[in-house]
Amino acid sequence: MEDIRSVGNKINEAIQNRGVDKAQFWVTQKETHEFNVDGGEFSLMRTLFDNGLALTVYHENKKGSVSTNKLSDADIEAAVEGAVTAAESAIADEAYDIAPNQGSQCFHDNGYEPDIDRLFQRTQELMADIREHHPKIMVMQMIVTHVKTHSLYRNTNGTECEAFKGQYLISLTFAGHEGDVTTSFFGAGVMTDNLDKRFIELGSLESQLKDAEAQLKTIPFEGKFEGVIVLTPDSLGSLLGSIIGNFVSDSVILEKTSLWLNKLNEKVADERLTISMNPSDPRIVGRSHVTADGFLEEDYDLIRNGVLKSFLLSLYVANKSGFERAKNTSFSVVIEGGTTPYEDILKGIKKGLIVGRFSGGQPGTNGDFSGVAKNSFLVEDGKITGAVSETMISGNLADMLLNLVDISKETVADGGSVLPYIAFDKVVISGK
Amino acid sequence: MLEDFISGKKALFADGVHTELRAQENRNRRVSLIQGNLTANSRSEVLGVSARVYKNGLYGFSSMAEYSASAAEAVLKAATENALFMDKHVPKGKGALPVLQAGNIALNKAIADTEQKHYIDFCKGVDDYIVRTYPKLASRSVIMSADSMEKLLCTSDGYDGHTTLPRSYIYLFLNTESEAGVPLELFKAVGGFGNFEDQFTDPALLFPEVDKLYETLMKKREGVYAEAGYKTVVLGGILSGMLAHEAVGHTVEADLVLGGSVAGPNLNKRVGSELVSLVDYAHTAFGKQAPLPIYVDDEGTPAEDAVLIKDGILTGYMNNRESAEGFGVKPQGNARAWQFSDEPLIRMRNTAVLPGKDKLEDIIASVDDGYYLVDTNNGQADLTGEFMFGVCMGYEIKKGRLARPILDTTISGVAFDMLKTVDMVSDEMTWSSSGFCGKKQPMPVGMGGPALRCKVMIGGR
């Protein structure tokens, strides 16, 4: 592909020639280097060269989008024509819009240029660390990648945002394995913009490896009780995704099915809980700089001290609903740690469950959830009494946020989010 | 359709290695009407070429987002260099793969494009009917997604091919509220293999599906919470298909077997009652085209059915060429890649529990106290075969009769334990193919099954 700015200029020209009201586009150039480990052994080395154009045009209050990785002059013309034709076929809606002029920006993030030899060494070192310190771990798959992205965003209101970013991604799927006994799988992922630390020290990797080994001896849980669950940062992240999808996202606000539709600036959670979306946090790696609608990203609080402060809305749904748009669309969730050490939270639990991974159906729009508590440990009288299997948890997401017991002092930063351990009461825990 | 720039490059394949060269285009067309608002109106195309080279047990791969003769040459060179780098730094010392018989698979179906206006007008026709007929619904969505893969494959040994996999679906979502004001949702995917016009000719033909979905949603308004515990249930065909894919299928993918799945120590052992058989169909099932037919995989292996469980005994795994060699079996065409920039992984195709001889009504009549679970919106399982499926529609069974509908719940169990409790199997199959399987890369797959009487854990409240 030729220079990204030359491609951008050709797209600008094609848009101008077509005479549409508004348009925005991203051009990206991406280079990926990747090592794969399968069944504990190196298996594959990949090198990928990708391009992309994502273009949206707005004409007479109609909108059409095209994305393609074909960027010859003829393909650019065809992409613009395709987007215009799609827009002409669309349904007019005055709510479609893009951001006003945000000026010209250029961002250079850390880690843009990869060190492939060092990446390979760090990967070998991680395999050796696991073999030496966690001999009962079977690494099913490890994918270690560096992605280098050069992107250019422009819109017809005059905004230009060029970004150079790169990040290393380490993704592991593993299980405890001894004889014929295999635990449930564990998935760990972390992003970083440097290779300064041993990979095993990043995110929650080491603690998850220990948990997997401890899961080799599980007991099926019997009975049913209402008690406390402690969500680890990993399981908390997945349930937060459901909370956002069910209560504050575009579709549930547009459909008016969100339980929190009329709760803006009202209490929806325990006052100790603040959920922020902070792409500028130094612990976050590989952030976006511009929203999907062309605004420069800013940090904001979704919930502050238990009060709902924002929905996670696009400009379109904001215009449709009358609520404010989200100030970023990065999904960089930050929940700061509380004051109680994790061990002390466990000491205060009469009967409960530490949930390492939640394997559940998509919670209903009413917030009801039920699913299997995978990689979990029973807590009785303040102590971990054993790893359990075949244990289900059920409750309601909205109620759960109001029944918060405590937030741990410790947090885990995996490059995409910063999350503590959080204990919630009044969740039904049931076994066979 | 793709022009052939690659078959002439076979002369550039390195000696002493196995090479695949693949050109591929993925397309997606999407229209989304939420409450009549057009929230998505998009067309996407991803085209490029990739090469993968196998040397002594290690692979090198490279891809480029450009489809030309020079791009094909560049990825061949880079993939070969990557394989050599790996062989030099982490040598495995394995030999070459067993040579496959050469052959060619001719184009199975042409991809046809449709103007975006046609998609929008069609969805609007369905949406207008919903508004007109059911004005009291709390909300509605009509979503159209048409995706396709077109692949040109050249291999150093094995089959070459030019194949396509187009799918077209319309997803209907209807929402209401219970009398207590609790939001309730049901959805239905309509469509299947083929271009949009193959599946959808007139919006009016979808109206009966809307009516049926609405009627079921109204029943769900009177739903009750299931009673949590270990229960006798009748799993409908959608759920038994999910079971075939998630809870059994993944554990018998050879890469996951090597990763320690429960299927490893259970080969040739009883894992289900003698009423249970399970097959991953390649392109033809029960005398008809399978929901998503695969004729050749991305390693050049001609696709054939993989029998996984026969009469309750675990009989085999799904393999790629390398794992098949390791297990001493013949590869059957399960190595599939999602986009041009993806390497082939061991994937399912059309995985199904085989039907039996019982009638559904007799199965229901045989249950004194249990549940008939009809539809699912989510499913997960892991290496142990422990599974969890979301149930979005089901009914109580009381004294052999269907009773009250149930609200959303979850079932769970351990596949190789649960399959041993199967004591009745219906004689009818239900297939689904609208979703994606996730495993490093997404992949369109088909899954299906009959109704099964069995025991599972059900979550209540």
Interface residues (C-beta under 8 A of the other chain):
Chain A: M1 D38 G39 E41 F42 S43 L44 M45 R46 T47 L48 F49 D50 N51 G52 K63 G64 S65 V66 S67 T68 N69 K70 G82 T85 A86 A87 E88 S89 A90 I91 D93 A95 F120 Q124 M138 M140 Q141 I143 T173 A175 H177 D180 T182 T183 S184 F185 K224 D250 S251 L254 E255 K256 T257 L259 Y316 K320 S359 G360 G361 Q362 G364 T365 N366 D368 S370 G371 V372 K374 S389 E390 M392 S394 V428 S430 K432
Chain B: I34 Q35 G36 N37 L38 T39 A40 N41 S42 R43 S44 E45 V46 L47 G48 L58 Y59 G60 F61 S62 S63 M64 A65 E66 A78 A79 N82 A83 F85 M86 H89 V90 K92 E115 Q116 K117 I120 D121 K124 A138 S139 S141 N175 V182 P183 L184 E185 A228 G229 Y230 D255 L256 L258 G259 G260 S261 V262 G264 P265 S341 E343 T376 N377 N378 G379 Q380 D382 L383 T384 E386 M388 F389 G390 V391 C392 L407 D408 T409 T410 S412 G413 V414 K440 M457 G459 G460 R461
